[in-house]
Amino acid sequence: MRILALELSTEAGTLAWIEEGEVRLQLEWPGDGRRRPVFADLYALVRDGALEWSRIDRLAVGVGPGSFSGLRAAVSLMQGLALPDHKPVTAVSSARALARSILGETGASRVVVLGDARRHELWAGCFAEEDGVVQRCGDWIVAPAGELPEVLKAAGTVWVSPDWGGLGATLEEVCPPAVTLVREARRPSAAMVGGLAGDLASRGLAGEPAVPIYVHPAVSIAPRF
């Protein structure tokens, strides 16, 4: 299976070409998420022969949680690219893809991915492997750091955050002794997203809805006139 994957939920956006489970090519756009030359780089890859569009079997995209603008851009782009040839698109939670990677690295029983939800709150997703597939345990959680529920603090759990630079001190303060805290930023990548999407597709399993995951409900502003 040949997969083109895109992940723009964090400041380190990435694009990956995965063939039979192996990452053949990966681009990274660090820094300002508003200045990612995704279209230009894709065109250059196809023009130079590094990427053969006709050989792509599936597109994959990370849907967050994360950057509001990055998620919208990634979902819209991959859905648009899929239209001409009716290629399938598999959307997966970026946090789920990261958790799958951490579970593989650590052998932990569960991984909790935490991020900055703004408004003085954190978002959190708890993940574990069920029948060989990484699944979210329960709903997304949004809460102040000091009010994270006990279900996230079980022994054998690993905590990891793509927002370590801003949240590190807070997580150090609230992380219980029974939990292993990854003390560096670990961000989801296109390779992680594509790997999870390929695993799901090979098992005949669907991805997630191809819409950005927003942990806060939409805010409606009444018109002034």
Wavefront OBJ file of the C-alpha trace (Angstrom):
o trace
v 0.000 0.000 0.000
v 1.317 3.436 -0.968
v 0.155 6.324 1.217
v 0.653 10.082 1.063
v 0.128 11.541 4.548
v -0.135 15.101 5.842
v 0.040 16.305 9.442
v -0.379 19.998 10.305
v -1.753 19.936 13.848
v 1.423 21.438 15.394
v 4.018 24.021 14.445
v 6.148 21.259 12.912
v 4.076 20.332 9.853
v 5.107 17.245 7.888
v 4.335 15.376 4.686
v 5.276 11.717 4.199
v 5.302 9.175 1.379
v 4.945 5.647 2.788
v 5.314 2.521 0.703
v 4.548 -0.933 2.117
v 4.959 0.394 5.643
v 8.313 2.076 4.967
v 8.755 5.850 4.983
v 10.346 6.643 1.626
v 10.231 10.425 1.893
v 9.361 13.010 4.516
v 9.246 16.800 4.392
v 9.056 19.046 7.438
v 7.964 22.674 7.665
v 9.053 23.969 11.080
v 8.032 27.308 12.499
v 5.176 29.545 11.435
v 2.280 27.337 10.327
v 0.902 30.087 8.076
v 3.945 29.889 5.790
v 4.027 26.233 4.774
v 4.600 25.868 1.003
v 2.652 22.610 0.832
v 1.363 23.075 -2.718
v 4.713 24.250 -4.052
v 6.599 21.379 -2.432
v 4.082 18.798 -3.649
v 4.342 20.159 -7.184
v 8.144 20.027 -7.018
v 8.104 16.417 -5.811
v 5.839 15.326 -8.662
v 7.710 17.414 -11.245
v 11.084 16.011 -10.202
v 9.843 12.422 -10.121
v 10.305 11.928 -6.374
v 6.574 11.313 -6.016
v 4.472 9.443 -8.592
v 0.904 10.613 -8.167
v -0.583 7.705 -10.097
v 0.990 5.230 -7.667
v -0.715 6.656 -4.565
v -3.266 4.197 -3.178
v -4.524 6.251 -0.252
v -4.276 9.687 1.344
v -4.036 10.116 5.113
v -4.495 13.208 7.250
v -4.175 14.024 10.936
v -7.258 15.738 12.378
v -5.937 16.870 15.755
v -6.496 18.131 18.326
v -4.193 21.022 17.553
v -3.808 24.109 15.408
v -7.169 25.441 14.242
v -5.858 26.762 10.917
v -3.479 23.847 10.352
v -6.185 21.234 10.783
v -8.604 22.995 8.458
v -5.918 23.417 5.809
v -4.767 19.789 6.026
v -8.262 18.283 5.796
v -9.300 20.570 2.935
v -6.104 19.907 0.999
v -6.221 16.124 1.232
v -9.917 15.961 0.391
v -9.303 18.206 -2.598
v -6.367 16.131 -3.837
v -8.470 12.978 -3.564
v -11.305 14.237 -5.755
v -9.951 13.908 -9.348
v -9.035 10.207 -9.076
v -11.466 9.357 -6.260
v -8.646 8.224 -4.007
v -9.654 7.122 -0.498
v -8.812 9.432 2.405
v -8.228 8.034 5.892
v -8.427 10.604 8.684
v -7.011 9.769 12.104
v -6.539 11.697 15.313
v -3.054 13.172 15.423
v -2.904 12.381 19.146
v -3.869 8.769 18.448
v -1.052 8.473 15.920
v 1.411 9.909 18.456
v 0.131 7.566 21.170
v 0.611 4.583 18.866
v 4.245 5.577 18.399
v 4.830 6.053 22.149
v 3.140 2.738 22.980
v 5.482 1.011 20.553
v 8.548 2.723 22.020
v 7.775 2.229 25.692
v 5.635 -0.893 25.959
v 3.373 1.046 28.334
v -0.147 -0.125 29.007
v -1.629 3.302 28.260
v -0.517 6.632 26.851
v -2.112 9.973 27.680
v -1.494 12.764 25.186
v -1.967 16.236 26.655
v -2.053 19.585 24.912
v -2.786 23.245 25.473
v -6.546 23.841 25.123
v -6.132 27.555 25.913
v -8.508 29.244 28.384
v -6.197 27.969 31.190
v -7.129 24.355 30.390
v -5.512 21.224 29.008
v -6.967 18.719 26.586
v -6.170 15.065 27.105
v -6.782 11.807 25.278
v -6.054 8.408 26.795
v -5.067 5.568 24.440
v -4.440 1.833 24.765
v -4.086 -1.118 22.428
v -7.160 -3.294 21.956
v -6.916 -6.390 19.763
v -3.764 -5.009 18.167
v -5.267 -1.605 17.349
v -4.647 1.608 19.295
v -7.957 3.044 20.468
v -8.976 6.031 22.577
v -10.188 5.126 26.069
v -13.264 7.230 26.682
v -13.956 10.788 25.574
v -11.601 13.699 25.089
v -11.059 15.495 28.376
v -10.735 19.267 28.816
v -9.891 20.507 32.314
v -7.555 22.766 34.289
v -4.229 21.059 35.019
v -5.053 20.677 38.692
v -8.377 19.003 37.945
v -7.332 16.211 35.582
v -9.392 13.107 36.428
v -7.878 10.118 38.202
v -8.529 7.891 35.177
v -5.502 9.539 33.524
v -3.196 8.766 36.454
v -3.160 4.961 36.632
v 0.154 3.206 37.248
v 1.917 2.185 34.050
v 0.634 5.187 32.120
v 2.906 7.441 30.058
v 2.134 11.145 29.667
v 3.387 12.943 26.570
v 2.729 16.394 25.112
v 3.378 18.108 21.785
v 3.198 21.388 23.747
v 5.966 20.615 26.238
v 7.630 23.990 25.712
v 4.646 25.786 27.207
v 3.267 23.064 29.450
v 6.368 21.332 30.800
v 6.482 23.058 34.181
v 2.745 22.537 34.694
v 2.905 18.849 33.800
v 5.911 18.342 36.099
v 3.833 19.798 38.922
v 0.691 17.683 38.433
v 2.117 14.386 37.135
v 1.726 11.664 39.817
v 4.686 9.423 40.786
v 3.082 6.307 39.260
v 3.021 7.923 35.798
v 6.008 8.212 33.474
v 6.325 11.731 32.060
v 8.104 12.243 28.728
v 10.111 15.380 29.443
v 10.384 16.755 25.935
v 8.044 17.824 23.172
v 6.894 14.866 21.093
v 4.833 15.882 18.094
v 2.748 13.744 15.761
v 4.225 13.409 12.283
v 2.888 12.533 8.850
v 4.779 9.250 9.091
v 2.891 8.392 12.295
v -0.433 9.403 10.729
v 0.252 7.406 7.579
v 1.399 4.393 9.572
v -1.798 4.328 11.611
v -3.955 4.903 8.524
v -2.234 2.041 6.706
v -2.687 -0.283 9.678
v -6.398 0.496 9.863
v -6.875 0.067 6.105
v -5.027 -3.255 6.060
v -7.398 -4.536 8.752
v -10.465 -3.290 6.901
v -11.136 -0.706 9.601
v -12.376 2.813 8.994
v -10.581 5.931 10.101
v -12.211 8.830 11.886
v -14.462 11.581 10.522
v -12.485 13.822 8.158
v -13.179 16.951 10.200
v -10.849 18.753 12.613
v -11.157 17.768 16.257
v -11.988 20.864 18.286
v -11.924 20.170 22.010
v -13.944 23.285 22.846
v -17.469 23.777 21.501
v -17.847 26.365 18.782
v -18.320 29.929 19.970
v -21.155 31.830 18.363
v -20.961 35.615 18.319
v -24.259 37.401 17.940
v -24.394 39.957 15.113
v -24.125 43.571 16.167
v -26.884 44.754 13.859
l 1 2 3 4 5 6 7 8 9 10 11 12 13 14 15 16 17 18 19 20 21 22 23 24 25 26 27 28 29 30 31 32 33 34 35 36 37 38 39 40 41 42 43 44 45 46 47 48 49 50 51 52 53 54 55 56 57 58 59 60 61 62 63 64 65 66 67 68 69 70 71 72 73 74 75 76 77 78 79 80 81 82 83 84 85 86 87 88 89 90 91 92 93 94 95 96 97 98 99 100 101 102 103 104 105 106 107 108 109 110 111 112 113 114 115 116 117 118 119 120 121 122 123 124 125 126 127 128 129 130 131 132 133 134 135 136 137 138 139 140 141 142 143 144 145 146 147 148 149 150 151 152 153 154 155 156 157 158 159 160 161 162 163 164 165 166 167 168 169 170 171 172 173 174 175 176 177 178 179 180 181 182 183 184 185 186 187 188 189 190 191 192 193 194 195 196 197 198 199 200 201 202 203 204 205 206 207 208 209 210 211 212 213 214 215 216 217 218 219 220 221 222 223 224 225
